[in-house]
Amino acid sequence: MGFACDAVDVVDLLERPLADAVAPEWDAEQIQLALRPFELRTLRLRRS
C-alpha cells in the first residue's frame, strides 16, 4: 500500500460495513482476499 493503514473493512457500495462478511487478512504491506469467480468486494481502508 502507498500509505499506512489502521483497519480494513468489507463494505457495500454505500460504504456501510457488512456484518456477515469475513474480514480480509492484512499487514503493513499487503491485503489478501479469497474470491470466488465473478465475485466483487468493496474494501474501506482507514488511514492511520
ModelCIF file with pLDDT and N, C-alpha, C, O atoms, coordinates in Angstrom:
data_MODEL
#
_entry.id   MODEL 
#
_entity.id                         1 
_entity.type                       polymer 
_entity.pdbx_number_of_molecules   1 
#
_entity_poly.entity_id                      1 
_entity_poly.type                           'polypeptide(L)' 
_entity_poly.nstd_linkage                   no 
_entity_poly.nstd_monomer                   no 
_entity_poly.pdbx_seq_one_letter_code       MGFACDAVDVVDLLERPLADAVAPEWDAEQIQLALRPFELRTLRLRRS 
_entity_poly.pdbx_seq_one_letter_code_can   MGFACDAVDVVDLLERPLADAVAPEWDAEQIQLALRPFELRTLRLRRS 
_entity_poly.pdbx_strand_id                 A 
#
loop_
_entity_poly_seq.entity_id 
_entity_poly_seq.num 
_entity_poly_seq.mon_id 
_entity_poly_seq.hetero 
1 1  MET n 
1 2  GLY n 
1 3  PHE n 
1 4  ALA n 
1 5  CYS n 
1 6  ASP n 
1 7  ALA n 
1 8  VAL n 
1 9  ASP n 
1 10 VAL n 
1 11 VAL n 
1 12 ASP n 
1 13 LEU n 
1 14 LEU n 
1 15 GLU n 
1 16 ARG n 
1 17 PRO n 
1 18 LEU n 
1 19 ALA n 
1 20 ASP n 
1 21 ALA n 
1 22 VAL n 
1 23 ALA n 
1 24 PRO n 
1 25 GLU n 
1 26 TRP n 
1 27 ASP n 
1 28 ALA n 
1 29 GLU n 
1 30 GLN n 
1 31 ILE n 
1 32 GLN n 
1 33 LEU n 
1 34 ALA n 
1 35 LEU n 
1 36 ARG n 
1 37 PRO n 
1 38 PHE n 
1 39 GLU n 
1 40 LEU n 
1 41 ARG n 
1 42 THR n 
1 43 LEU n 
1 44 ARG n 
1 45 LEU n 
1 46 ARG n 
1 47 ARG n 
1 48 SER n 
#
_struct_asym.id          A 
_struct_asym.entity_id   1 
#
loop_
_ma_qa_metric.id 
_ma_qa_metric.mode 
_ma_qa_metric.name 
_ma_qa_metric.software_group_id 
_ma_qa_metric.type 
1 global pLDDT . pLDDT 
2 local  pLDDT . pLDDT 
#
_ma_qa_metric_global.metric_id      1 
_ma_qa_metric_global.metric_value   87.38 
_ma_qa_metric_global.model_id       1 
_ma_qa_metric_global.ordinal_id     1 
#
loop_
_ma_qa_metric_local.label_asym_id 
_ma_qa_metric_local.label_comp_id 
_ma_qa_metric_local.label_seq_id 
_ma_qa_metric_local.metric_id 
_ma_qa_metric_local.metric_value 
_ma_qa_metric_local.model_id 
_ma_qa_metric_local.ordinal_id 
A MET 1  2 57.00 1 1  
A GLY 2  2 78.00 1 2  
A PHE 3  2 81.00 1 3  
A ALA 4  2 82.00 1 4  
A CYS 5  2 84.00 1 5  
A ASP 6  2 87.00 1 6  
A ALA 7  2 87.00 1 7  
A VAL 8  2 90.00 1 8  
A ASP 9  2 91.00 1 9  
A VAL 10 2 93.00 1 10 
A VAL 11 2 94.00 1 11 
A ASP 12 2 91.00 1 12 
A LEU 13 2 90.00 1 13 
A LEU 14 2 93.00 1 14 
A GLU 15 2 91.00 1 15 
A ARG 16 2 93.00 1 16 
A PRO 17 2 92.00 1 17 
A LEU 18 2 91.00 1 18 
A ALA 19 2 87.00 1 19 
A ASP 20 2 89.00 1 20 
A ALA 21 2 86.00 1 21 
A VAL 22 2 84.00 1 22 
A ALA 23 2 83.00 1 23 
A PRO 24 2 88.00 1 24 
A GLU 25 2 88.00 1 25 
A TRP 26 2 87.00 1 26 
A ASP 27 2 83.00 1 27 
A ALA 28 2 74.00 1 28 
A GLU 29 2 79.00 1 29 
A GLN 30 2 86.00 1 30 
A ILE 31 2 88.00 1 31 
A GLN 32 2 90.00 1 32 
A LEU 33 2 88.00 1 33 
A ALA 34 2 87.00 1 34 
A LEU 35 2 89.00 1 35 
A ARG 36 2 91.00 1 36 
A PRO 37 2 96.00 1 37 
A PHE 38 2 94.00 1 38 
A GLU 39 2 89.00 1 39 
A LEU 40 2 89.00 1 40 
A ARG 41 2 90.00 1 41 
A THR 42 2 92.00 1 42 
A LEU 43 2 92.00 1 43 
A ARG 44 2 92.00 1 44 
A LEU 45 2 90.00 1 45 
A ARG 46 2 89.00 1 46 
A ARG 47 2 86.00 1 47 
A SER 48 2 83.00 1 48 
#
loop_
_atom_site.group_PDB 
_atom_site.id 
_atom_site.type_symbol 
_atom_site.label_atom_id 
_atom_site.label_alt_id 
_atom_site.label_comp_id 
_atom_site.label_asym_id 
_atom_site.label_entity_id 
_atom_site.label_seq_id 
_atom_site.pdbx_PDB_ins_code 
_atom_site.Cartn_x 
_atom_site.Cartn_y 
_atom_site.Cartn_z 
_atom_site.occupancy 
_atom_site.B_iso_or_equiv 
_atom_site.pdbx_formal_charge 
_atom_site.auth_seq_id 
_atom_site.auth_comp_id 
_atom_site.auth_asym_id 
_atom_site.auth_atom_id 
_atom_site.pdbx_PDB_model_num 
ATOM 1   N N  . MET A 1 1  ? 0.834   -1.177  0.000   1.00 57.00 ? 1  MET A N  1 
ATOM 2   C CA . MET A 1 1  ? 0.000   0.000   0.000   1.00 57.00 ? 1  MET A CA 1 
ATOM 3   C C  . MET A 1 1  ? 0.880   1.242   0.000   1.00 57.00 ? 1  MET A C  1 
ATOM 4   O O  . MET A 1 1  ? 2.030   1.206   0.440   1.00 57.00 ? 1  MET A O  1 
ATOM 5   N N  . GLY A 1 2  ? 0.341   2.302   -0.484  1.00 78.00 ? 2  GLY A N  1 
ATOM 6   C CA . GLY A 1 2  ? 1.095   3.523   -0.558  1.00 78.00 ? 2  GLY A CA 1 
ATOM 7   C C  . GLY A 1 2  ? 0.978   4.399   0.673   1.00 78.00 ? 2  GLY A C  1 
ATOM 8   O O  . GLY A 1 2  ? 1.556   5.485   0.706   1.00 78.00 ? 2  GLY A O  1 
ATOM 9   N N  . PHE A 1 3  ? 0.237   3.953   1.699   1.00 81.00 ? 3  PHE A N  1 
ATOM 10  C CA . PHE A 1 3  ? 0.065   4.730   2.916   1.00 81.00 ? 3  PHE A CA 1 
ATOM 11  C C  . PHE A 1 3  ? -0.145  3.777   4.090   1.00 81.00 ? 3  PHE A C  1 
ATOM 12  O O  . PHE A 1 3  ? -0.511  2.617   3.900   1.00 81.00 ? 3  PHE A O  1 
ATOM 13  N N  . ALA A 1 4  ? 0.087   4.274   5.299   1.00 82.00 ? 4  ALA A N  1 
ATOM 14  C CA . ALA A 1 4  ? -0.119  3.456   6.495   1.00 82.00 ? 4  ALA A CA 1 
ATOM 15  C C  . ALA A 1 4  ? -1.618  3.263   6.725   1.00 82.00 ? 4  ALA A C  1 
ATOM 16  O O  . ALA A 1 4  ? -2.407  4.188   6.535   1.00 82.00 ? 4  ALA A O  1 
ATOM 17  N N  . CYS A 1 5  ? -1.998  2.058   7.133   1.00 84.00 ? 5  CYS A N  1 
ATOM 18  C CA . CYS A 1 5  ? -3.400  1.705   7.274   1.00 84.00 ? 5  CYS A CA 1 
ATOM 19  C C  . CYS A 1 5  ? -3.661  1.156   8.673   1.00 84.00 ? 5  CYS A C  1 
ATOM 20  O O  . CYS A 1 5  ? -2.891  0.338   9.177   1.00 84.00 ? 5  CYS A O  1 
ATOM 21  N N  . ASP A 1 6  ? -4.756  1.610   9.302   1.00 87.00 ? 6  ASP A N  1 
ATOM 22  C CA . ASP A 1 6  ? -5.142  1.124   10.633  1.00 87.00 ? 6  ASP A CA 1 
ATOM 23  C C  . ASP A 1 6  ? -6.120  -0.037  10.571  1.00 87.00 ? 6  ASP A C  1 
ATOM 24  O O  . ASP A 1 6  ? -6.076  -0.922  11.426  1.00 87.00 ? 6  ASP A O  1 
ATOM 25  N N  . ALA A 1 7  ? -7.007  -0.053  9.571   1.00 87.00 ? 7  ALA A N  1 
ATOM 26  C CA . ALA A 1 7  ? -8.022  -1.094  9.503   1.00 87.00 ? 7  ALA A CA 1 
ATOM 27  C C  . ALA A 1 7  ? -8.480  -1.294  8.066   1.00 87.00 ? 7  ALA A C  1 
ATOM 28  O O  . ALA A 1 7  ? -8.389  -0.393  7.233   1.00 87.00 ? 7  ALA A O  1 
ATOM 29  N N  . VAL A 1 8  ? -8.969  -2.490  7.801   1.00 90.00 ? 8  VAL A N  1 
ATOM 30  C CA . VAL A 1 8  ? -9.561  -2.833  6.503   1.00 90.00 ? 8  VAL A CA 1 
ATOM 31  C C  . VAL A 1 8  ? -10.936 -3.416  6.782   1.00 90.00 ? 8  VAL A C  1 
ATOM 32  O O  . VAL A 1 8  ? -11.056 -4.386  7.530   1.00 90.00 ? 8  VAL A O  1 
ATOM 33  N N  . ASP A 1 9  ? -11.980 -2.836  6.190   1.00 91.00 ? 9  ASP A N  1 
ATOM 34  C CA . ASP A 1 9  ? -13.349 -3.302  6.384   1.00 91.00 ? 9  ASP A CA 1 
ATOM 35  C C  . ASP A 1 9  ? -13.950 -3.688  5.037   1.00 91.00 ? 9  ASP A C  1 
ATOM 36  O O  . ASP A 1 9  ? -13.661 -3.065  4.016   1.00 91.00 ? 9  ASP A O  1 
ATOM 37  N N  . VAL A 1 10 ? -14.789 -4.719  5.047   1.00 93.00 ? 10 VAL A N  1 
ATOM 38  C CA . VAL A 1 10 ? -15.572 -5.082  3.873   1.00 93.00 ? 10 VAL A CA 1 
ATOM 39  C C  . VAL A 1 10 ? -16.884 -4.311  3.977   1.00 93.00 ? 10 VAL A C  1 
ATOM 40  O O  . VAL A 1 10 ? -17.576 -4.385  4.992   1.00 93.00 ? 10 VAL A O  1 
ATOM 41  N N  . VAL A 1 11 ? -17.223 -3.570  2.922   1.00 94.00 ? 11 VAL A N  1 
ATOM 42  C CA . VAL A 1 11 ? -18.408 -2.707  2.944   1.00 94.00 ? 11 VAL A CA 1 
ATOM 43  C C  . VAL A 1 11 ? -19.235 -2.928  1.678   1.00 94.00 ? 11 VAL A C  1 
ATOM 44  O O  . VAL A 1 11 ? -18.775 -3.542  0.716   1.00 94.00 ? 11 VAL A O  1 
ATOM 45  N N  . ASP A 1 12 ? -20.476 -2.409  1.703   1.00 91.00 ? 12 ASP A N  1 
ATOM 46  C CA . ASP A 1 12 ? -21.293 -2.429  0.494   1.00 91.00 ? 12 ASP A CA 1 
ATOM 47  C C  . ASP A 1 12 ? -20.964 -1.194  -0.350  1.00 91.00 ? 12 ASP A C  1 
ATOM 48  O O  . ASP A 1 12 ? -20.055 -0.437  -0.009  1.00 91.00 ? 12 ASP A O  1 
ATOM 49  N N  . LEU A 1 13 ? -21.689 -0.991  -1.435  1.00 90.00 ? 13 LEU A N  1 
ATOM 50  C CA . LEU A 1 13 ? -21.365 0.128   -2.325  1.00 90.00 ? 13 LEU A CA 1 
ATOM 51  C C  . LEU A 1 13 ? -21.643 1.497   -1.712  1.00 90.00 ? 13 LEU A C  1 
ATOM 52  O O  . LEU A 1 13 ? -21.142 2.507   -2.206  1.00 90.00 ? 13 LEU A O  1 
ATOM 53  N N  . LEU A 1 14 ? -22.436 1.544   -0.641  1.00 93.00 ? 14 LEU A N  1 
ATOM 54  C CA . LEU A 1 14 ? -22.676 2.800   0.069   1.00 93.00 ? 14 LEU A CA 1 
ATOM 55  C C  . LEU A 1 14 ? -21.742 2.950   1.261   1.00 93.00 ? 14 LEU A C  1 
ATOM 56  O O  . LEU A 1 14 ? -21.941 3.826   2.104   1.00 93.00 ? 14 LEU A O  1 
ATOM 57  N N  . GLU A 1 15 ? -20.721 2.094   1.334   1.00 91.00 ? 15 GLU A N  1 
ATOM 58  C CA . GLU A 1 15 ? -19.693 2.080   2.369   1.00 91.00 ? 15 GLU A CA 1 
ATOM 59  C C  . GLU A 1 15 ? -20.250 1.798   3.761   1.00 91.00 ? 15 GLU A C  1 
ATOM 60  O O  . GLU A 1 15 ? -19.726 2.296   4.758   1.00 91.00 ? 15 GLU A O  1 
ATOM 61  N N  . ARG A 1 16 ? -21.310 1.001   3.825   1.00 93.00 ? 16 ARG A N  1 
ATOM 62  C CA . ARG A 1 16 ? -21.832 0.513   5.100   1.00 93.00 ? 16 ARG A CA 1 
ATOM 63  C C  . ARG A 1 16 ? -21.152 -0.818  5.394   1.00 93.00 ? 16 ARG A C  1 
ATOM 64  O O  . ARG A 1 16 ? -21.079 -1.667  4.506   1.00 93.00 ? 16 ARG A O  1 
ATOM 65  N N  . PRO A 1 17 ? -20.654 -1.028  6.603   1.00 92.00 ? 17 PRO A N  1 
ATOM 66  C CA . PRO A 1 17 ? -19.979 -2.292  6.934   1.00 92.00 ? 17 PRO A CA 1 
ATOM 67  C C  . PRO A 1 17 ? -20.911 -3.484  6.788   1.00 92.00 ? 17 PRO A C  1 
ATOM 68  O O  . PRO A 1 17 ? -22.090 -3.408  7.133   1.00 92.00 ? 17 PRO A O  1 
ATOM 69  N N  . LEU A 1 18 ? -20.376 -4.585  6.274   1.00 91.00 ? 18 LEU A N  1 
ATOM 70  C CA . LEU A 1 18 ? -21.137 -5.826  6.157   1.00 91.00 ? 18 LEU A CA 1 
ATOM 71  C C  . LEU A 1 18 ? -20.808 -6.704  7.357   1.00 91.00 ? 18 LEU A C  1 
ATOM 72  O O  . LEU A 1 18 ? -19.666 -7.128  7.535   1.00 91.00 ? 18 LEU A O  1 
ATOM 73  N N  . ALA A 1 19 ? -21.819 -6.970  8.178   1.00 87.00 ? 19 ALA A N  1 
ATOM 74  C CA . ALA A 1 19 ? -21.599 -7.713  9.424   1.00 87.00 ? 19 ALA A CA 1 
ATOM 75  C C  . ALA A 1 19 ? -21.237 -9.170  9.167   1.00 87.00 ? 19 ALA A C  1 
ATOM 76  O O  . ALA A 1 19 ? -20.455 -9.746  9.923   1.00 87.00 ? 19 ALA A O  1 
ATOM 77  N N  . ASP A 1 20 ? -21.786 -9.779  8.118   1.00 89.00 ? 20 ASP A N  1 
ATOM 78  C CA . ASP A 1 20 ? -21.563 -11.205 7.879   1.00 89.00 ? 20 ASP A CA 1 
ATOM 79  C C  . ASP A 1 20 ? -20.354 -11.494 6.992   1.00 89.00 ? 20 ASP A C  1 
ATOM 80  O O  . ASP A 1 20 ? -20.058 -12.659 6.728   1.00 89.00 ? 20 ASP A O  1 
ATOM 81  N N  . ALA A 1 21 ? -19.662 -10.483 6.537   1.00 86.00 ? 21 ALA A N  1 
ATOM 82  C CA . ALA A 1 21 ? -18.505 -10.674 5.657   1.00 86.00 ? 21 ALA A CA 1 
ATOM 83  C C  . ALA A 1 21 ? -17.262 -11.046 6.460   1.00 86.00 ? 21 ALA A C  1 
ATOM 84  O O  . ALA A 1 21 ? -17.047 -10.555 7.568   1.00 86.00 ? 21 ALA A O  1 
ATOM 85  N N  . VAL A 1 22 ? -16.464 -11.914 5.883   1.00 84.00 ? 22 VAL A N  1 
ATOM 86  C CA . VAL A 1 22 ? -15.203 -12.311 6.507   1.00 84.00 ? 22 VAL A CA 1 
ATOM 87  C C  . VAL A 1 22 ? -14.173 -11.217 6.255   1.00 84.00 ? 22 VAL A C  1 
ATOM 88  O O  . VAL A 1 22 ? -13.950 -10.825 5.109   1.00 84.00 ? 22 VAL A O  1 
ATOM 89  N N  . ALA A 1 23 ? -13.552 -10.730 7.306   1.00 83.00 ? 23 ALA A N  1 
ATOM 90  C CA . ALA A 1 23 ? -12.546 -9.673  7.176   1.00 83.00 ? 23 ALA A CA 1 
ATOM 91  C C  . ALA A 1 23 ? -11.306 -10.219 6.472   1.00 83.00 ? 23 ALA A C  1 
ATOM 92  O O  . ALA A 1 23 ? -10.879 -11.336 6.766   1.00 83.00 ? 23 ALA A O  1 
ATOM 93  N N  . PRO A 1 24 ? -10.725 -9.464  5.557   1.00 88.00 ? 24 PRO A N  1 
ATOM 94  C CA . PRO A 1 24 ? -9.518  -9.933  4.871   1.00 88.00 ? 24 PRO A CA 1 
ATOM 95  C C  . PRO A 1 24 ? -8.305  -9.912  5.794   1.00 88.00 ? 24 PRO A C  1 
ATOM 96  O O  . PRO A 1 24 ? -8.242  -9.139  6.750   1.00 88.00 ? 24 PRO A O  1 
ATOM 97  N N  . GLU A 1 25 ? -7.344  -10.779 5.485   1.00 88.00 ? 25 GLU A N  1 
ATOM 98  C CA . GLU A 1 25 ? -6.079  -10.774 6.220   1.00 88.00 ? 25 GLU A CA 1 
ATOM 99  C C  . GLU A 1 25 ? -5.211  -9.663  5.647   1.00 88.00 ? 25 GLU A C  1 
ATOM 100 O O  . GLU A 1 25 ? -5.140  -9.487  4.431   1.00 88.00 ? 25 GLU A O  1 
ATOM 101 N N  . TRP A 1 26 ? -4.557  -8.920  6.519   1.00 87.00 ? 26 TRP A N  1 
ATOM 102 C CA . TRP A 1 26 ? -3.716  -7.826  6.031   1.00 87.00 ? 26 TRP A CA 1 
ATOM 103 C C  . TRP A 1 26 ? -2.597  -7.555  7.021   1.00 87.00 ? 26 TRP A C  1 
ATOM 104 O O  . TRP A 1 26 ? -2.681  -7.879  8.206   1.00 87.00 ? 26 TRP A O  1 
ATOM 105 N N  . ASP A 1 27 ? -1.551  -6.952  6.489   1.00 83.00 ? 27 ASP A N  1 
ATOM 106 C CA . ASP A 1 27 ? -0.444  -6.453  7.301   1.00 83.00 ? 27 ASP A CA 1 
ATOM 107 C C  . ASP A 1 27 ? 0.000   -5.138  6.681   1.00 83.00 ? 27 ASP A C  1 
ATOM 108 O O  . ASP A 1 27 ? -0.715  -4.579  5.849   1.00 83.00 ? 27 ASP A O  1 
ATOM 109 N N  . ALA A 1 28 ? 1.134   -4.645  7.057   1.00 74.00 ? 28 ALA A N  1 
ATOM 110 C CA . ALA A 1 28 ? 1.585   -3.337  6.579   1.00 74.00 ? 28 ALA A CA 1 
ATOM 111 C C  . ALA A 1 28 ? 1.872   -3.303  5.089   1.00 74.00 ? 28 ALA A C  1 
ATOM 112 O O  . ALA A 1 28 ? 1.903   -2.224  4.498   1.00 74.00 ? 28 ALA A O  1 
ATOM 113 N N  . GLU A 1 29 ? 2.082   -4.445  4.472   1.00 79.00 ? 29 GLU A N  1 
ATOM 114 C CA . GLU A 1 29 ? 2.497   -4.492  3.072   1.00 79.00 ? 29 GLU A CA 1 
ATOM 115 C C  . GLU A 1 29 ? 1.416   -4.930  2.091   1.00 79.00 ? 29 GLU A C  1 
ATOM 116 O O  . GLU A 1 29 ? 1.426   -4.499  0.938   1.00 79.00 ? 29 GLU A O  1 
ATOM 117 N N  . GLN A 1 30 ? 0.465   -5.797  2.533   1.00 86.00 ? 30 GLN A N  1 
ATOM 118 C CA . GLN A 1 30 ? -0.475  -6.358  1.564   1.00 86.00 ? 30 GLN A CA 1 
ATOM 119 C C  . GLN A 1 30 ? -1.793  -6.767  2.214   1.00 86.00 ? 30 GLN A C  1 
ATOM 120 O O  . GLN A 1 30 ? -1.885  -6.955  3.427   1.00 86.00 ? 30 GLN A O  1 
ATOM 121 N N  . ILE A 1 31 ? -2.812  -6.897  1.360   1.00 88.00 ? 31 ILE A N  1 
ATOM 122 C CA . ILE A 1 31 ? -4.130  -7.386  1.766   1.00 88.00 ? 31 ILE A CA 1 
ATOM 123 C C  . ILE A 1 31 ? -4.385  -8.654  0.978   1.00 88.00 ? 31 ILE A C  1 
ATOM 124 O O  . ILE A 1 31 ? -4.179  -8.685  -0.235  1.00 88.00 ? 31 ILE A O  1 
ATOM 125 N N  . GLN A 1 32 ? -4.834  -9.710  1.661   1.00 90.00 ? 32 GLN A N  1 
ATOM 126 C CA . GLN A 1 32 ? -5.105  -10.977 0.995   1.00 90.00 ? 32 GLN A CA 1 
ATOM 127 C C  . GLN A 1 32 ? -6.600  -11.281 1.059   1.00 90.00 ? 32 GLN A C  1 
ATOM 128 O O  . GLN A 1 32 ? -7.197  -11.295 2.135   1.00 90.00 ? 32 GLN A O  1 
ATOM 129 N N  . LEU A 1 33 ? -7.192  -11.522 -0.105  1.00 88.00 ? 33 LEU A N  1 
ATOM 130 C CA . LEU A 1 33 ? -8.609  -11.846 -0.216  1.00 88.00 ? 33 LEU A CA 1 
ATOM 131 C C  . LEU A 1 33 ? -8.768  -13.195 -0.895  1.00 88.00 ? 33 LEU A C  1 
ATOM 132 O O  . LEU A 1 33 ? -7.972  -13.562 -1.760  1.00 88.00 ? 33 LEU A O  1 
ATOM 133 N N  . ALA A 1 34 ? -9.787  -13.924 -0.507  1.00 87.00 ? 34 ALA A N  1 
ATOM 134 C CA . ALA A 1 34 ? -10.169 -15.147 -1.205  1.00 87.00 ? 34 ALA A CA 1 
ATOM 135 C C  . ALA A 1 34 ? -11.493 -14.856 -1.905  1.00 87.00 ? 34 ALA A C  1 
ATOM 136 O O  . ALA A 1 34 ? -12.516 -14.648 -1.252  1.00 87.00 ? 34 ALA A O  1 
ATOM 137 N N  . LEU A 1 35 ? -11.468 -14.843 -3.235  1.00 89.00 ? 35 LEU A N  1 
ATOM 138 C CA . LEU A 1 35 ? -12.657 -14.520 -4.014  1.00 89.00 ? 35 LEU A CA 1 
ATOM 139 C C  . LEU A 1 35 ? -13.073 -15.704 -4.874  1.00 89.00 ? 35 LEU A C  1 
ATOM 140 O O  . LEU A 1 35 ? -12.233 -16.447 -5.383  1.00 89.00 ? 35 LEU A O  1 
ATOM 141 N N  . ARG A 1 36 ? -14.384 -15.868 -5.028  1.00 91.00 ? 36 ARG A N  1 
ATOM 142 C CA . ARG A 1 36 ? -14.918 -16.873 -5.945  1.00 91.00 ? 36 ARG A CA 1 
ATOM 143 C C  . ARG A 1 36 ? -14.975 -16.255 -7.339  1.00 91.00 ? 36 ARG A C  1 
ATOM 144 O O  . ARG A 1 36 ? -14.852 -15.038 -7.471  1.00 91.00 ? 36 ARG A O  1 
ATOM 145 N N  . PRO A 1 37 ? -15.157 -17.062 -8.375  1.00 96.00 ? 37 PRO A N  1 
ATOM 146 C CA . PRO A 1 37 ? -15.270 -16.490 -9.723  1.00 96.00 ? 37 PRO A CA 1 
ATOM 147 C C  . PRO A 1 37 ? -16.422 -15.482 -9.797  1.00 96.00 ? 37 PRO A C  1 
ATOM 148 O O  . PRO A 1 37 ? -17.517 -15.742 -9.297  1.00 96.00 ? 37 PRO A O  1 
ATOM 149 N N  . PHE A 1 38 ? -16.167 -14.347 -10.417 1.00 94.00 ? 38 PHE A N  1 
ATOM 150 C CA . PHE A 1 38 ? -17.125 -13.264 -10.653 1.00 94.00 ? 38 PHE A CA 1 
ATOM 151 C C  . PHE A 1 38 ? -17.573 -12.545 -9.382  1.00 94.00 ? 38 PHE A C  1 
ATOM 152 O O  . PHE A 1 38 ? -18.533 -11.776 -9.426  1.00 94.00 ? 38 PHE A O  1 
ATOM 153 N N  . GLU A 1 39 ? -16.907 -12.774 -8.258  1.00 89.00 ? 39 GLU A N  1 
ATOM 154 C CA . GLU A 1 39 ? -17.263 -12.102 -7.013  1.00 89.00 ? 39 GLU A CA 1 
ATOM 155 C C  . GLU A 1 39 ? -16.582 -10.740 -6.943  1.00 89.00 ? 39 GLU A C  1 
ATOM 156 O O  . GLU A 1 39 ? -15.416 -10.598 -7.309  1.00 89.00 ? 39 GLU A O  1 
ATOM 157 N N  . LEU A 1 40 ? -17.324 -9.742  -6.469  1.00 89.00 ? 40 LEU A N  1 
ATOM 158 C CA . LEU A 1 40 ? -16.796 -8.394  -6.281  1.00 89.00 ? 40 LEU A CA 1 
ATOM 159 C C  . LEU A 1 40 ? -16.763 -8.080  -4.802  1.00 89.00 ? 40 LEU A C  1 
ATOM 160 O O  . LEU A 1 40 ? -17.664 -8.481  -4.066  1.00 89.00 ? 40 LEU A O  1 
ATOM 161 N N  . ARG A 1 41 ? -15.743 -7.371  -4.353  1.00 90.00 ? 41 ARG A N  1 
ATOM 162 C CA . ARG A 1 41 ? -15.615 -6.933  -2.964  1.00 90.00 ? 41 ARG A CA 1 
ATOM 163 C C  . ARG A 1 41 ? -15.266 -5.464  -2.944  1.00 90.00 ? 41 ARG A C  1 
ATOM 164 O O  . ARG A 1 41 ? -14.457 -5.004  -3.750  1.00 90.00 ? 41 ARG A O  1 
ATOM 165 N N  . THR A 1 42 ? -15.864 -4.729  -2.037  1.00 92.00 ? 42 THR A N  1 
ATOM 166 C CA . THR A 1 42 ? -15.537 -3.340  -1.820  1.00 92.00 ? 42 THR A CA 1 
ATOM 167 C C  . THR A 1 42 ? -14.889 -3.232  -0.450  1.00 92.00 ? 42 THR A C  1 
ATOM 168 O O  . THR A 1 42 ? -15.455 -3.671  0.552   1.00 92.00 ? 42 THR A O  1 
ATOM 169 N N  . LEU A 1 43 ? -13.707 -2.650  -0.413  1.00 92.00 ? 43 LEU A N  1 
ATOM 170 C CA . LEU A 1 43 ? -12.957 -2.514  0.836   1.00 92.00 ? 43 LEU A CA 1 
ATOM 171 C C  . LEU A 1 43 ? -12.827 -1.047  1.210   1.00 92.00 ? 43 LEU A C  1 
ATOM 172 O O  . LEU A 1 43 ? -12.654 -0.183  0.350   1.00 92.00 ? 43 LEU A O  1 
ATOM 173 N N  . ARG A 1 44 ? -12.913 -0.783  2.498   1.00 92.00 ? 44 ARG A N  1 
ATOM 174 C CA . ARG A 1 44 ? -12.648 0.568   3.011   1.00 92.00 ? 44 ARG A CA 1 
ATOM 175 C C  . ARG A 1 44 ? -11.387 0.489   3.853   1.00 92.00 ? 44 ARG A C  1 
ATOM 176 O O  . ARG A 1 44 ? -11.313 -0.276  4.815   1.00 92.00 ? 44 ARG A O  1 
ATOM 177 N N  . LEU A 1 45 ? -10.401 1.285   3.483   1.00 90.00 ? 45 LEU A N  1 
ATOM 178 C CA . LEU A 1 45 ? -9.135  1.326   4.201   1.00 90.00 ? 45 LEU A CA 1 
ATOM 179 C C  . LEU A 1 45 ? -9.117  2.582   5.076   1.00 90.00 ? 45 LEU A C  1 
ATOM 180 O O  . LEU A 1 45 ? -9.353  3.687   4.589   1.00 90.00 ? 45 LEU A O  1 
ATOM 181 N N  . ARG A 1 46 ? -8.840  2.406   6.347   1.00 89.00 ? 46 ARG A N  1 
ATOM 182 C CA . ARG A 1 46 ? -8.733  3.551   7.252   1.00 89.00 ? 46 ARG A CA 1 
ATOM 183 C C  . ARG A 1 46 ? -7.275  3.912   7.426   1.00 89.00 ? 46 ARG A C  1 
ATOM 184 O O  . ARG A 1 46 ? -6.467  3.097   7.870   1.00 89.00 ? 46 ARG A O  1 
ATOM 185 N N  . ARG A 1 47 ? -6.948  5.142   7.072   1.00 86.00 ? 47 ARG A N  1 
ATOM 186 C CA . ARG A 1 47 ? -5.571  5.624   7.197   1.00 86.00 ? 47 ARG A CA 1 
ATOM 187 C C  . ARG A 1 47 ? -5.223  5.884   8.644   1.00 86.00 ? 47 ARG A C  1 
ATOM 188 O O  . ARG A 1 47 ? -6.079  6.243   9.453   1.00 86.00 ? 47 ARG A O  1 
ATOM 189 N N  . SER A 1 48 ? -3.947  5.695   8.962   1.00 83.00 ? 48 SER A N  1 
ATOM 190 C CA . SER A 1 48 ? -3.507  5.959   10.337  1.00 83.00 ? 48 SER A CA 1 
ATOM 191 C C  . SER A 1 48 ? -2.986  7.368   10.473  1.00 83.00 ? 48 SER A C  1 
ATOM 192 O O  . SER A 1 48 ? -2.571  7.771   11.559  1.00 83.00 ? 48 SER A O  1 
#
